Amino acid sequence: MLSETVLDWILDRETCFLLGSGASRCAGKPLINDLTAQVANVVSSNTRDLLSNLKGAFDREPTVEDLINYLLRMRDLTAARRTVDPADWSIEEIDGELKSIQEAISNAIGRTWQASDVHASFFRRLLGQKNRSMCDVFTLNYDTLIEATLEHMGLRYIDGFWGADSGVFDAATFDEKPLAGNTIRLYKLHGSINWHRDDSGVVRRCPVASTGNGARLLIYPTQQKYVQTQYGVYEKLMGRFRDRLRDGRPNNKLVVLGYSFSDEHINTAIEDGIRLSGGTLTVYAFLGAEKDPSAQIERLLGIAGRCESRFNALVGQEKFIGEGLEADEWQALKGLDLWQFENLVKSISGADYEPAVVANS
């Protein structure tokens, strides 16, 4: 039985959400390590060798995100040189590898417009609260599960684009007030498999089935997105994330699902939101245990130590970090494996699921 404490974290009208790849696994989408393995199968041998020689974040195995980071930095350095050694990679070769990686990511995630029964139950429960009219959802995923699910349910959402077949990104759309009914504001902080930049530099959203046709896809899950100018789409999205975390509303909450706290820029935004003078943000994270749980717990304890008493994390069945639960509550909850998105949704909605439940919209 889910405790009233956890229900309050999730269903409170002041709660916003951050979803990582773990929240899409129940619908058959790959985790970052699986995605990396699939990408490694299609890139050149030189790129595979480069990937195997990289250091991953927090001493973990390198991922496709680390690989793209390195290639983009290498591209910038190469572009700054007057001459390039023939033994070095050319800009054209780097761009070719980046394109191959993007297409591999899109293929691995899937180009079908799929709705998820698990996600439908999640949003139905959230928007069933009478006192909630707008809900902010931030995601690090490139898949279109959330959009397809909300459309399948007939629910309103704002994703930063206006227009239909070839929508144009305009962050001002997030400020629009819905005329009636509950609305999801969806912020895709790492881009999406159906976003691309056209020849004039305009960021557009295209039908997901048409991706991979040579357009410059905007799925760079890398540091590059954080160093663009203030006019870049990623910086605008990150700005919205930071602003929402720093919002002075009473009892401001962030619930984190399926994210392992492996992105320093996301982590910094979260910590800054908690530590803001006069801020009200409290964070509640549901995480699975990693291969080295002691290192994971040490990393999370470091975050908690910098955030006083306003960072809480349930780590698999290993440990609860923070002050948001009593010891007896943690003992009662840890066997529910709430770090698995479908288990959490089952606990808040009463629905039951097979490991992967998807529906074509």
Phi, psi and omega in degrees: 000126180289134182288154178298332179299310182291322176302320179295318178304315189278319188265353179299141183296338181270003182276134168244169190230146171237120182248130175254188186298333179298337180279352177253354184297326181296342178258017174085012178272148185283146167286169187299323179291321177293319179298319179298317180297320180291322177294318182300335182286342187245348180276173182290163178297325178298320180289323176297319178297320178298314180302316183291342182263359182274156174264129177279164178296139177056039176064022176265173179298142180295150181240175177299332177293317176298320181297313181293321175307310184294316180297322179292320176295319178297322179296316180299317180293320179295319181294338181275355183264146176288318179231152181238130177299133180304335180283342180276163177287137174276165177299322180296320178294318179298314180298323178296319178293319178298319178295318179298320180295315179300315181294323178295320177298314181298319179294319182293322181285326179106140184258013180267151180271094187249137172259148182247126178298325180296312179295325178298317178296323179299309183288326177298319179291317180298311186278358174283351178286126184297333185265011180245117178251334181225134180229127180267124179237119176254136180225147177260005185269151179264348183287169182248026181303315185293313181299314181296321180294314181296321178292320178300325180276349183075028181262149180282142172211154177241125183239011178094004181238149169239149185101170186248275190298327179220062185300150182252135179288132177208105185301338181296340180296336178294340182271354181292141179264125179295146182290323180197157175083170180281148184221141173260129168263116186251119180246113181263091191293337180252014181084193187206154179292346178249024171253145173209163177254123183280181186297337179268000178093001181279134178275126184233155174252125183245164174303136188298330182291342182264004180289159178083017181263021179102350178291155180282097182291145180257070177231042177279098180275064193219175177297338182305324184293340183269348183251008175290166179295171181295347180268358181285149184299319183292321179295323177295319179293317178296324177298320177295320178298311180299318181296320181294321179291331181267002180302136185275013181300147179298140175058039178298129184231144169238121174257125184252126182230123174076017179243134188264006181060048180252001180252113185298326182288321176294315180301317181298318179298320180293312180297319179298322179296322179289317189274358179304132179300123182081002182288160183240005187288134168234139185248138177231116185243140177244111187232146171278154178288139179271177181301327177244081185298330180294319178293321178298312181296321177298320179296316181290325175297326176297317177297313181299321180296330179275350186244021179054238185250020187246022171234125183230138180217129172262114186255098181049230171252015186279309191196150167251128179250127178125190183238013184279345180234147170281159183302320181290328176295316179298317179299323181284333186268330193297333178285351180280347181051056183290350176292341172275119189306318182295329178290319178296316180296319177301320183290329181267344184243340183084359179281162179235148186220152164282169182306322179223116180236113180227155178222142176281131183272000000 
